[in-house]
Amino acid sequence: MPKKKLLSVIIGLLISVVLVFIIFRNVNFGELVGALKGANYFWLLPNMCLVILAMFQRAERWKYMLKPIGAPKYKKLLSATCIGFMANNVLPLRLGEFVRAYALARNNEKVTKSASLATIFVERMVFDLLALLTILAVILWFIPTKFDEKFKLGAALSLGVAIFGLIFAVGLVMRPEGAGKLLTRYLFFLPDKIKEVVHNTVIKFSKGLMFLKSWHCTFWVSVHTILLWLAMGISNVFVFYAFGLDKPPYNLPLSASYVLLVVVSISILIPSSPGFIGVYHAGVVLTLGYYGIGTSSSEAVSCALVLHAAQFIPITLMGFYFLYKEGLSLGQLRKEALEKSGNDQSG
């Protein structure tokens, strides 16, 4: 592993260790064990069902994103999706995104690795982010909460940035040559060789955004994105039920599950260990703290542990199942992903 990537792995591990220490330093472990034992784990069944269904829906959404350039079979999309999300849980550096692209490209000659990565990037950093920030903005502006005006303003500004990202993506696919030249113009201080690499990358990247030219594909990608995150927000509610957080003295509303969803989704962008250990739990504990559940309380920490496990376990098992079914090697995919993430010009 190159030194820069090794340093990134070490930094991620350190962040996870520090956050875990902060979360657990004032926790009464006797009360934590009691909270875990007292939970009604029946409510995890609907939670995990929605988590599993979300993987199928992600694959369905991906189908519309790839339709203009390759139209892979749904079962291959589902397989690659599950393998990629599993890889994020067990490999460092968020290599799951690259693993997902490689797992699909190995089975489909029409879909290049660069094009596949482009769809994944737009899916995660444009459509998903836009949906999450829209949900947060609606909650903050139209539902009574304890958040102050600065937080609401921040959410509105973030939503504006996400909308700009979508507009930029549309502009990129409509005029890739122009976008490439525009970027290199503003990167005038770089050597010509690097500017050429940037220009070629933009051209390759634009091929994965062809679906944005189709109103039909864009519409269904948007619909599946909205349904996906609405369902994931509901899935959090069942974990609240498991720990009785919907009852006095906490009375967590449905909106709290969506605020938690947004905060956690953003917090896992922070470098961390595989599986988002620490950053995921900190996002849950921080959100519950805003709703009056102490950040060092057994209820907040136990909820964070169970919520993380309820997503980590089924997604990881599904990924390993499809990895075995496809006859792929996680080690080989990891190697290819590391090479791709270091040199994004192949494919």
C-alpha positions as CSV (number, residue, x, y, z in Angstrom):
1,M,0.0,0.0,0.0
2,P,1.4,3.4,-0.9
3,K,2.6,5.6,1.9
4,K,-0.2,8.3,1.4
5,K,-2.9,5.6,1.5
6,L,-1.3,4.0,4.5
7,L,-1.3,7.4,6.3
8,S,-5.0,7.9,5.4
9,V,-5.8,4.5,6.9
10,I,-3.9,5.3,10.1
11,I,-5.7,8.7,10.4
12,G,-9.1,7.0,9.9
13,L,-8.3,4.4,12.6
14,L,-7.1,7.1,15.0
15,I,-10.3,9.1,14.4
16,S,-12.4,6.0,15.1
17,V,-10.4,5.2,18.3
18,V,-10.7,8.8,19.6
19,L,-14.5,9.0,18.9
20,V,-15.1,5.6,20.6
21,F,-13.1,6.7,23.6
22,I,-15.1,10.0,23.8
23,I,-18.4,8.1,23.5
24,F,-17.7,5.5,26.1
25,R,-15.5,7.4,28.6
26,N,-18.4,8.5,30.8
27,V,-20.8,5.6,30.1
28,N,-21.9,3.4,33.0
29,F,-21.3,-0.1,31.5
30,G,-23.6,-1.7,34.0
31,E,-26.5,0.5,32.8
32,L,-25.4,0.0,29.1
33,V,-25.6,-3.8,29.5
34,G,-29.0,-3.4,31.2
35,A,-30.3,-1.2,28.4
36,L,-29.1,-3.7,25.8
37,K,-30.7,-6.6,27.7
38,G,-33.9,-4.7,28.2
39,A,-34.4,-3.8,24.5
40,N,-37.3,-5.4,22.5
41,Y,-35.3,-6.9,19.6
42,F,-38.5,-7.9,17.8
43,W,-38.5,-4.3,16.4
44,L,-35.2,-5.1,14.7
45,L,-37.0,-7.4,12.2
46,P,-38.8,-4.6,10.3
47,N,-35.7,-2.5,10.6
48,M,-33.4,-5.1,9.0
49,C,-36.1,-5.9,6.4
50,L,-36.1,-2.3,5.2
51,V,-32.2,-2.2,5.2
52,I,-32.2,-5.3,3.0
53,L,-34.9,-4.0,0.7
54,A,-32.9,-0.8,0.4
55,M,-30.1,-2.8,-1.3
56,F,-32.6,-4.1,-3.9
57,Q,-33.9,-0.6,-4.5
58,R,-30.3,0.8,-4.9
59,A,-29.7,-1.8,-7.6
60,E,-33.0,-0.8,-9.3
61,R,-32.1,2.8,-9.2
62,W,-28.6,2.0,-10.6
63,K,-30.3,0.3,-13.5
64,Y,-31.8,3.5,-14.7
65,M,-28.4,5.3,-14.3
66,L,-26.6,2.8,-16.4
67,K,-29.4,2.2,-18.9
68,P,-28.1,4.6,-21.6
69,I,-24.6,3.0,-21.7
70,G,-25.0,-0.7,-21.0
71,A,-28.3,-1.9,-19.5
72,P,-26.7,-4.6,-17.2
73,K,-28.9,-7.3,-15.9
74,Y,-30.6,-6.5,-12.6
75,K,-29.0,-9.5,-10.8
76,K,-25.6,-8.3,-11.7
77,L,-26.4,-4.8,-10.4
78,L,-27.7,-6.3,-7.2
79,S,-24.6,-8.4,-6.8
80,A,-22.2,-5.5,-7.4
81,T,-24.2,-3.2,-5.1
82,C,-24.1,-5.7,-2.2
83,I,-20.4,-6.5,-2.7
84,G,-19.6,-2.8,-2.8
85,F,-21.5,-2.0,0.4
86,M,-20.0,-5.0,2.1
87,A,-16.5,-3.8,1.1
88,N,-17.1,-0.5,2.7
89,N,-17.8,-2.4,5.9
90,V,-14.6,-4.4,5.9
91,L,-12.1,-2.5,3.8
92,P,-10.4,0.9,4.5
93,L,-10.5,4.1,2.5
94,R,-14.2,3.6,1.4
95,L,-12.9,1.3,-1.3
96,G,-16.3,-0.2,-1.5
97,E,-17.2,2.4,-4.1
98,F,-14.4,1.3,-6.3
99,V,-15.0,-2.4,-5.6
100,R,-18.7,-1.9,-6.6
101,A,-17.6,-0.4,-10.0
102,Y,-15.0,-3.2,-10.5
103,A,-17.5,-6.0,-9.6
104,L,-19.9,-4.7,-12.2
105,A,-17.3,-4.0,-14.9
106,R,-15.9,-7.5,-14.7
107,N,-19.2,-8.8,-15.8
108,N,-20.2,-6.2,-18.4
109,E,-18.0,-5.1,-21.2
110,K,-20.3,-2.2,-22.2
111,V,-20.0,-0.5,-18.8
112,T,-16.4,0.8,-18.2
113,K,-15.0,1.2,-14.8
114,S,-14.8,5.0,-15.2
115,A,-18.4,5.3,-16.3
116,S,-19.6,3.1,-13.5
117,L,-17.7,5.2,-11.0
118,A,-19.2,8.3,-12.4
119,T,-22.7,7.0,-11.8
120,I,-21.8,6.0,-8.2
121,F,-20.3,9.4,-7.5
122,V,-23.4,11.2,-8.8
123,E,-25.7,8.8,-7.0
124,R,-23.9,9.3,-3.6
125,M,-22.8,12.9,-3.8
126,V,-25.6,14.5,-5.8
127,F,-28.9,12.5,-5.7
128,D,-28.5,11.0,-2.2
129,L,-27.0,14.2,-0.7
130,L,-29.7,16.3,-2.3
131,A,-32.5,14.0,-1.0
132,L,-31.1,14.0,2.5
133,L,-30.6,17.7,2.6
134,T,-34.1,18.3,1.2
135,I,-35.5,16.1,4.0
136,L,-33.5,18.0,6.6
137,A,-34.6,21.4,5.2
138,V,-38.3,20.4,5.3
139,I,-38.0,19.1,8.9
140,L,-36.1,22.2,10.1
141,W,-38.3,24.8,8.3
142,F,-41.8,23.2,8.6
143,I,-41.7,21.0,11.7
144,P,-41.1,22.4,15.2
145,T,-37.7,21.4,16.5
146,K,-35.1,22.4,19.1
147,F,-32.6,23.5,16.4
148,D,-31.7,27.2,16.2
149,E,-31.8,29.5,13.2
150,K,-28.1,29.1,12.4
151,F,-28.6,25.4,12.0
152,K,-31.6,26.0,9.7
153,L,-29.5,28.5,7.6
154,G,-26.7,26.0,7.4
155,A,-29.1,23.3,6.1
156,A,-30.5,25.8,3.5
157,L,-27.0,26.7,2.3
158,S,-26.0,23.0,2.1
159,L,-29.1,22.3,0.0
160,G,-28.2,25.1,-2.3
161,V,-24.7,23.6,-2.8
162,A,-26.2,20.2,-3.6
163,I,-28.6,21.7,-6.1
164,F,-25.6,23.5,-7.7
165,G,-23.9,20.1,-7.9
166,L,-26.8,18.6,-9.8
167,I,-26.8,21.6,-12.2
168,F,-23.1,21.1,-12.7
169,A,-23.5,17.4,-13.4
170,V,-26.2,18.2,-16.0
171,G,-23.9,20.8,-17.6
172,L,-21.1,18.3,-17.7
173,V,-23.1,15.7,-19.5
174,M,-24.5,18.2,-22.0
175,R,-21.2,19.7,-22.9
176,P,-18.3,17.5,-21.6
177,E,-15.7,19.1,-23.9
178,G,-16.6,22.6,-22.7
179,A,-16.6,21.5,-19.1
180,G,-13.2,19.9,-19.5
181,K,-11.7,23.0,-21.1
182,L,-13.2,25.2,-18.5
183,L,-11.7,23.2,-15.6
184,T,-8.3,23.2,-17.3
185,R,-8.5,26.9,-17.8
186,Y,-8.9,27.5,-14.1
187,L,-6.1,25.0,-13.4
188,F,-3.7,27.1,-15.4
189,F,-1.0,26.7,-12.7
190,L,-0.7,23.0,-13.3
191,P,1.6,21.4,-15.9
192,D,0.1,20.7,-19.3
193,K,0.4,16.9,-18.7
194,I,-1.8,17.1,-15.6
195,K,-4.3,19.4,-17.3
196,E,-4.6,16.9,-20.1
197,V,-5.3,14.1,-17.5
198,V,-8.0,16.3,-15.9
199,H,-9.6,16.9,-19.3
200,N,-9.6,13.2,-20.3
201,T,-11.0,12.3,-16.9
202,V,-13.9,14.7,-17.3
203,I,-14.7,13.2,-20.7
204,K,-14.6,9.7,-19.3
205,F,-16.7,10.7,-16.3
206,S,-19.3,12.3,-18.5
207,K,-20.1,9.0,-20.1
208,G,-21.5,7.8,-16.8
209,L,-23.9,10.7,-16.6
210,M,-25.7,10.0,-19.9
211,F,-28.8,9.1,-18.0
212,L,-29.3,12.8,-17.2
213,K,-30.1,13.4,-20.8
214,S,-33.1,11.2,-20.5
215,W,-36.1,12.6,-18.5
216,H,-37.4,9.1,-18.1
217,C,-34.2,7.8,-16.5
218,T,-33.7,10.9,-14.4
219,F,-37.3,10.8,-13.2
220,W,-37.0,7.2,-12.0
221,V,-33.6,7.8,-10.4
222,S,-35.2,10.6,-8.5
223,V,-38.2,8.6,-7.4
224,H,-36.2,5.7,-6.2
225,T,-33.9,8.1,-4.3
226,I,-36.8,9.7,-2.5
227,L,-38.4,6.3,-1.7
228,L,-35.1,4.9,-0.6
229,W,-34.4,7.6,2.0
230,L,-38.0,7.8,3.2
231,A,-37.8,4.1,3.9
232,M,-34.4,4.3,5.6
233,G,-35.8,7.1,7.9
234,I,-38.7,4.9,8.9
235,S,-36.2,2.0,9.6
236,N,-34.6,4.1,12.4
237,V,-38.0,4.5,14.1
238,F,-38.1,0.7,14.8
239,V,-34.9,1.0,16.8
240,F,-36.4,3.8,18.7
241,Y,-39.3,1.5,19.5
242,A,-36.8,-1.3,20.6
243,F,-35.4,1.0,23.3
244,G,-38.7,2.8,24.1
245,L,-37.4,6.1,23.0
246,D,-40.8,7.0,21.5
247,K,-42.3,6.9,25.0
248,P,-41.9,9.2,28.0
249,P,-39.6,10.8,29.1
250,Y,-38.1,11.1,25.6
251,N,-41.1,10.9,23.2
252,L,-38.9,11.0,20.1
253,P,-41.0,12.1,17.1
254,L,-40.8,10.6,13.6
255,S,-38.9,13.6,12.4
256,A,-36.1,12.7,14.8
257,S,-35.4,9.5,12.9
258,Y,-34.9,11.6,9.7
259,V,-32.6,14.1,11.4
260,L,-30.6,11.2,12.7
261,L,-30.5,9.7,9.2
262,V,-29.1,12.9,7.7
263,V,-26.5,13.5,10.5
264,V,-25.2,9.9,10.4
265,S,-25.1,10.0,6.5
266,I,-22.9,13.1,6.7
267,S,-20.8,11.9,9.7
268,I,-19.7,8.7,7.9
269,L,-18.0,10.9,5.3
270,I,-15.4,11.6,7.9
271,P,-12.3,9.3,7.6
272,S,-12.6,6.4,9.9
273,S,-12.0,2.7,10.2
274,P,-13.8,0.1,8.0
275,G,-17.5,0.0,8.9
276,F,-17.6,3.6,10.0
277,I,-16.9,2.7,13.6
278,G,-16.9,5.7,15.8
279,V,-18.1,8.3,13.3
280,Y,-21.5,6.4,12.8
281,H,-22.0,6.0,16.6
282,A,-21.0,9.7,17.2
283,G,-23.6,10.8,14.7
284,V,-26.3,8.8,16.5
285,V,-25.3,9.9,20.0
286,L,-25.0,13.6,18.9
287,T,-28.4,13.6,17.3
288,L,-30.1,12.0,20.3
289,G,-28.3,14.5,22.5
290,Y,-30.2,17.3,20.6
291,Y,-33.4,15.6,21.6
292,G,-32.6,15.5,25.3
293,I,-31.0,12.0,25.5
294,G,-27.6,12.5,27.3
295,T,-24.6,11.8,25.0
296,S,-23.2,9.6,27.7
297,S,-26.4,7.9,28.6
298,S,-26.9,4.1,28.2
299,E,-30.0,4.8,26.0
300,A,-28.0,6.8,23.5
301,V,-25.0,4.6,23.3
302,S,-27.0,1.3,23.2
303,C,-29.2,2.7,20.5
304,A,-26.1,3.7,18.5
305,L,-24.6,0.2,18.9
306,V,-27.7,-1.6,17.9
307,L,-28.6,0.7,15.0
308,H,-25.1,0.2,13.5
309,A,-25.2,-3.5,14.0
310,A,-28.6,-3.8,12.4
311,Q,-27.2,-2.3,9.2
312,F,-23.7,-3.7,9.3
313,I,-24.6,-7.4,9.8
314,P,-27.2,-7.9,7.0
315,I,-25.3,-5.8,4.5
316,T,-22.0,-7.6,5.1
317,L,-23.6,-11.0,5.0
318,M,-25.4,-10.2,1.7
319,G,-22.1,-8.9,0.2
320,F,-20.1,-12.0,1.1
321,Y,-23.0,-14.2,-0.2
322,F,-22.8,-12.5,-3.6
323,L,-19.0,-12.4,-3.6
324,Y,-19.1,-16.2,-3.2
325,K,-21.9,-16.6,-5.8
326,E,-20.0,-14.6,-8.4
327,G,-16.8,-16.4,-7.7
328,L,-14.9,-13.2,-7.0
329,S,-12.0,-12.6,-4.6
330,L,-12.2,-9.8,-2.1
331,G,-8.4,-9.6,-2.1
332,Q,-8.2,-9.2,-5.8
333,L,-11.0,-6.6,-5.9
334,R,-9.3,-4.7,-3.1
335,K,-6.0,-4.7,-5.1
336,E,-7.7,-3.4,-8.2
337,A,-9.7,-0.8,-6.2
338,L,-6.5,0.5,-4.6
339,E,-4.9,0.8,-8.0
340,K,-7.9,2.5,-9.4
341,S,-8.2,5.0,-6.5
342,G,-4.6,5.9,-7.0
343,N,-4.8,6.2,-10.8
344,D,-8.3,7.0,-12.0
345,Q,-7.4,6.8,-15.6
346,S,-8.0,3.2,-16.4
347,G,-11.3,1.8,-17.8
